[in-house]
Every structure is written in structure tokens, then in C-alpha cells.
């Protein structure tokens, strides 16, 4: 599930194990740079620039 702040351009997704992962709007696969809160998505987990895991390739499930 997605939590997303359209004004700020970033959000979080929750993995199956309950971990919340940061993502930037540039990681949304369809190029829209926005995604509705609560949308079920699939994504890859990658090392982030802040030394924490992040979501990449966020796409509608």
C-alpha cells in the first residue's frame, strides 16, 4: 500500500514484511510522478542514497 505526498513528491510503500520504504516520484514506472494513496503496488527494494533501503520501480499491481 502507498502513502504519497503529491506536493512533496515522495512517499512510502509497505513491504509484505511490514517495512515502510521511502520512494521518490521519479521511481513511479508509468511516468506520471503521482500515485493514489492506498494503491496496491509492486516494487523492487534497493539501497538508497541515505544508507537505508528504498523502493524503486513502483508500479500498479
N, C-alpha and C positions, 0 to 999 in steps of 0.2 A: 504494500500500500504506500501511497505517496503523500507526503506533506510538502507543499511547494509555495513559496512566496514569489509571486509573479513580479512584483515591484523590485525586489532584491535580485531576482534571477537565480535563486538556488533553493534547494530543498533537501529532503531526506527520503530514503526508502527503507523499509524494514525487511531484512532478510528472513528466511524461513526459521532461522535460529533465534530471532528476536533482536538482532543487532541493527541499530539505526545507522545508515551510511549516508554521508553527505554526497550531493551531486550538484554540479553547476548546469545551468540551462544549455550550455553547449554540448552536454552529454546526452541530450534527448535526440534519439535517432531520426525522427521524422523531420527535423529541421525547424519545427515551429517555435522552439525556445520557451514553450509553456506546456504544462500538463495539469489536468484537473486533479484537485485534492481527492484522495481516496481511490484513484485509478489503480487497478492491478497491473503491474509491470514485470518485465523480466530485465535482467541487467547482469553485468559482469562485475566482480569485485577486483579492484586494482589498488596498488599502492598509491596513496595520494601525496600531494606536494607538502602537506603538513605533517607527514610522518604517520598518518593514520590511513586505514583502508577507506576507499571511496567507491561509489557506484559509477560505472561507465557503460555506454551503450544502452541507456534507458529506453525501453520500447514498450508499447502497449502489449499486454499479454493476451 
